[in-house]
Amino acid sequence: MKKKIVSLAAMTVAGAASAQTSVTVFGVVDAAVSGFSSRSEDARGARGSVKVSRTALTNGAYNSSRLGFRGTEDLGGGLAAGFWLEAPISNDDGQTGIASFSRRSTLSLSGGFGEIRVGRDYTPIFFNDAVFDPFGAVGTGTNLLFTANTSNPTGGAGGFGGSTSYNRASNSIGYFLPPGLGGFYGQAMYAFHEQDKYTPGSLTPTAANNSRAGRHVGARFGYASGPVDAALAYGNATTGDQFFAGTTDTVKTLSFGASYDFGPAKLHGEVARSSFQRDADVPPPVPFNDTKLHGYLLGVTVPVGVGLIRASYARVEYDRLFRATPTSGGDPRASKVALGYVHNLSKRTALYATLARISNKNGAALTIGGPAFIRTSPFTPRASTGYDLGIRHAF
């Protein structure tokens, strides 16, 4: 009886597998020794400076560690169905395995019309941060525009850092233009907030963020041909709401990025502008403390034999509007410089080293990673430095 059950199970699996055109298991295992240091100073100079540092074995400092499964089925007539399930893993401690497919979990239908993709996926606005910075959005060299958009600049109320869908959005429907459009490409995304609507509205619970928060709308269109790649991206995330107060919080981001490959070197650049805005059905007597962020980055990659030199410089500045007490010395701002080298041992395995530093002014508190700044009076965040020494293997 047991043999019959095993045979039946084997036949079922074989039948399911034969219906697939292809199924691929893939992943990245990335490990590094990383060091972090966050230094604060007494602006008056009376008490000098204080520093918090950490050395750690980290993962994903060059490419994010992951394990994934993807597959396609040819449906005929130019149509294909596909799936992509990608899970984060923490190979440094082994504690995070396939507990979730939070990196990407999508089902798609593609053909001559393009591709329709549903599930959890990267947002259009995130692609510019990842593509047009030599360091992408991982490790100590992480794109400063990405860091600024996903971290509160001063640790206080308001500002950025409240959007959980800046780089990935759940419950989304995406559309991608088909290839073969003379170098033009594009995508659009809408992510549902999946909140309940009550009729009459007086039945709505008094809890915050249960009416509109979670929605994400975005698009990205670009051109890539030969050495040129350029794209314009936009994202609009609803990050909070208070139904009875009649307020809605949104973070809107506009980004333009470009790269040009000269052969001996490839230049990268990106400019971005974001705004945190609280809209109200009835404008308050005192305007809300909205925030705007603008910044840019410049980068270069230089192939050297089997290796690659990477370097970037970035700068961001926050504009706190309608502040009751203006910040002395101007708005919070930060700059970052990063330098790295990748040595490819093979197509799949590489050694790498990265060194980076962020300088903060006027209350900005952006870090490379690791420990937060000491912020007890009279100390103010100043510099955050870090390094990665690691190895990456892809399969």
Residue, then its C-alpha position, 0 to 999 in steps of 0.5 A: m500500500k505504501k509503495k502505491i502511495v509513493s508511486l502515485a505521489a511521484m507520478t503527480v510530481a512528475g506530471a506537474a514538473s512536465a507542465q513547466t517549461s523551466v524551473t530554476v533554483f537560484g540564490v546569493v550567499d554573501a558574507a562580510v566583516s563590517g565595521f561601523s562607527s558613529r561620532s557625535e560632537d559638542a558644537r560648543g567644543a566644551r565636551g569634545s566628542v563621543k563615539v559608538s562603534r561595532t564590528a560584525l559579521t554581516n551578510g549582503a554587503y555586495n549583493s543581498s543574500r537570498l534564495g529563490f525559485r522561478g519558473t515559466e510555462d509556455l502557453g502557446g501563441g506567444l503567451a507565457a505564465g511565470f512565477w518568482l518566489e525570493a526569500p531573504i536569508s541571513n547566512d551570518d547567523g543562519q536564523t533567517g531562511i525561507a520564513s517568507f518570500s518578502r523580497r519578491s513573490t509574484l505571478s505573471l502573464s507575458g506576451g507581445f503586449g508586455e507583462i502583467r505581474v501581481g504580488r510583492d515586487y520592487t517599486p518603480i522608484f527604487f530601481n533608479d536608486a539601485v541601478f544608477d549608483p555603483f553601490g546600489a542599495v546594500g552595504t556601507g556604500t548604500n545609495l544615500l538618496f535611498t538611505a535618506n528616503t527610508s530614515n528619519p533625518t533627525g530622529g524626531a517626529g514627521g519627515f521621512g522613514g514612515s514608508t514601508s513601500y519605498n523599495r517594495a510594495s505588497n498587494s501590487i499589480g504591475y505592468f511592464l512594456p514589452p522588449g523591442l521598442g527601440g531601446f524604450y522601456g517602462q513599467a507602472m504599479y498600483a498597490f492596494h491599501e486593503q483597508d476596510k471602508y465603513t458606511p456610514g463613516s462614523l462606524t470607522p474605528t478610531a485607530a490610526n492608519n486603518s483607512r487609507a495607509g498602504r496604497h502605493v502608485g508608481a511608474r518608471f520610463g527610460y531609454a537604454s541603447g548602447p552605452v546610454d541608460a536613462a530613466l525617470a521614475y515617480g512614486n506616491a506612497t500613502t503612509g498614514d491617516q487619521f479618519f476622524a481628523g481628516t488627515t492623510d500622509t503621503v510621501k511623493t518622490l521624483s527621480f531621474g537617473a542616467s549612466y554612460d559607459f565610455g569603455p574605460a569607465k562608466l559614469h553614473g548620476e541621479v537627482a531626486r526630490s521627495s516630499f512628506q505632506r499631510d493633507a487635511d479636510v479642514p486646514p489647521p490654524v498652524p500648518f503641518n510640519d511638512t518636509k521636502l528632501h532633495g539630493y543628487l549623487l555622482g558615481v563611476t565604475v572602472p574595470v581593472g582586469v578581472g576587478l572593478i573599482r567603484a566610487s560615489y559622492a552624494r549629498v542630500e538636504y532636508d527642508r522642514l517647512f513651517r517649523a515653529t522653531p527654525t534650526s540654527g545654522g540651516d536645514p539638516r543636510a548630509s553628504k557621503v563618499a564611498l570607495g570600493y573594489v570588487h575582484n572577480l574570482s569567477k563569474r559567480t564568486a567575488l571578493y570585495a572591499t568598501l569604505a564609506r563616510i557620511s558627514n551630517k550637519n544641522g541635526a541630520a543623523l544619517t548613518i552608514g549602518g550599525p549603531a545610532f548616534i549618541r544624542t544626549s545634550p549637548f552632543t550632535p551627530r556628526a560623522s558615520t564611517g564604515y567598511d565591508l570586507g567580504i566574499r559573494h557567491a551566486f548560484 
